[in-house]
Amino acid sequence: MIISFEGIDGSGKSTQAELLLSRLEKQGIDVLYVREPGGTAVSERIRSILLDPEAEMDPFTEMLLFSAARSELVRTKVRSVHESGGIVVCDRFFDSTVAYQGGGRQLADPEWLNRFQRAVTDQIVPNRTYLIRVDIETSTRRLENRLGADAAADRMEQAGTEFFTRVVETYDRIAAAEPDRFRVMDGRKGIDEIAEAIWEDLESLLST
């Protein structure tokens, strides 16, 4: 089973992914936890390029680098666990590329990009995706608090309000198109409240 967490920067998705990982491990369940981009030696090197504030690149190049990192991660780690019936918790998966590069960068039709990303993952699709949704104002405030006055935002965080507005809108469309896979969580609620809602939903999924 693959469980992915999605949302814009500052949504709290990473916190929720880590809380779920901890809860599953306390249940004695072996879990593979991965973040994107990253998770392998090659993918982490690609991550450093993608997030480098000084790295200028064409949006199509950006999309291909994200896809290359994802392909490496799936083929070297995720696929074997998935095929053996294990659980993988992903802090981002291919929906991020559809939302960020397809919607945010307006690189390509999101439907085409969705099909392309499924080819990148060899048709591996999350069983459940938790979209932690927040508005742009909340995201901006959280990022400012997290980064502090002197810290520099990474290359993706510097993309601007219009970019992130398009990302949020694209996430909403993706979730609406796949209601059986997506669960949308109000990221403005308390951390524990969101975590409990996720656990309640996942327990029902695990029991089927």
QUICORRA-V741767 format. One record per residue. N is the residue number from 1. PSI is psi as a letter, one per 20 degrees, with the letter a starting at -180 (* if undefined). OMEGA is omega in whole degrees, -180 to 180 (999 if undefined). Layout:
n = [N/N]
psi = [PSI/PSI]
omega = [OMEGA/OMEGA]
This chain:
n = [1/2/3/4/5/6/7/8/9/10/11/12/13/14/15/16/17/18/19/20/21/22/23/24/25/26/27/28/29/30/31/32/33/34/35/36/37/38/39/40/41/42/43/44/45/46/47/48/49/50/51/52/53/54/55/56/57/58/59/60/61/62/63/64/65/66/67/68/69/70/71/72/73/74/75/76/77/78/79/80/81/82/83/84/85/86/87/88/89/90/91/92/93/94/95/96/97/98/99/100/101/102/103/104/105/106/107/108/109/110/111/112/113/114/115/116/117/118/119/120/121/122/123/124/125/126/127/128/129/130/131/132/133/134/135/136/137/138/139/140/141/142/143/144/145/146/147/148/149/150/151/152/153/154/155/156/157/158/159/160/161/162/163/164/165/166/167/168/169/170/171/172/173/174/175/176/177/178/179/180/181/182/183/184/185/186/187/188/189/190/191/192/193/194/195/196/197/198/199/200/201/202/203/204/205/206/207/208]
psi = [p/p/p/q/p/r/r/r/p/j/h/j/h/h/g/h/g/h/g/g/g/g/g/g/h/h/j/j/p/p/p/p/p/q/q/q/q/a/i/r/g/g/h/h/h/h/g/h/g/h/i/o/h/i/o/p/q/q/h/h/g/g/g/h/g/g/h/g/g/g/g/g/g/g/h/h/g/g/g/g/g/g/h/j/j/r/p/p/p/p/n/q/b/h/h/g/h/g/g/g/h/g/g/g/i/k/g/r/p/h/g/g/h/g/g/g/h/h/h/h/j/k/j/p/p/q/h/p/p/o/o/o/p/q/r/h/g/g/g/g/g/g/g/g/h/g/h/r/h/i/q/p/q/r/h/h/i/j/h/r/g/h/g/h/g/h/g/g/h/g/g/g/g/g/h/h/h/m/h/h/h/q/p/p/p/o/i/i/r/q/g/h/g/g/g/h/h/g/g/g/g/h/g/h/g/h/i/*]
omega = [178/179/-179/177/-178/178/179/179/-178/-178/-175/-177/-180/177/-179/177/-179/177/178/177/-180/-178/178/180/177/176/-179/-178/176/-176/169/179/180/174/178/-14/180/175/174/-180/-180/-178/178/177/176/179/-178/177/-176/-177/-179/-178/-178/-179/176/-179/176/180/180/175/178/-180/-180/178/175/-178/179/178/-180/179/179/-179/-178/-173/-179/-176/-170/-172/-178/178/179/-178/179/178/180/-179/176/175/-175/169/-171/173/-169/178/178/-180/177/-178/-175/-178/179/-179/-176/-180/-176/-175/-175/176/-178/179/177/-178/177/178/180/-179/177/173/178/-178/-179/177/173/-176/178/174/177/177/177/177/179/-169/172/176/-176/-178/179/179/-178/-180/-180/179/178/179/-178/-176/-176/-174/-172/-175/179/176/177/-172/-180/-179/-179/-170/174/-173/-179/178/-176/174/177/178/179/-180/179/175/-179/180/179/-178/180/-178/-178/-176/179/-179/-173/166/-178/-179/177/-176/178/180/-180/-178/-178/180/178/-179/180/179/178/-178/179/179/-176/178/179/179/-179/-177/-178/999]
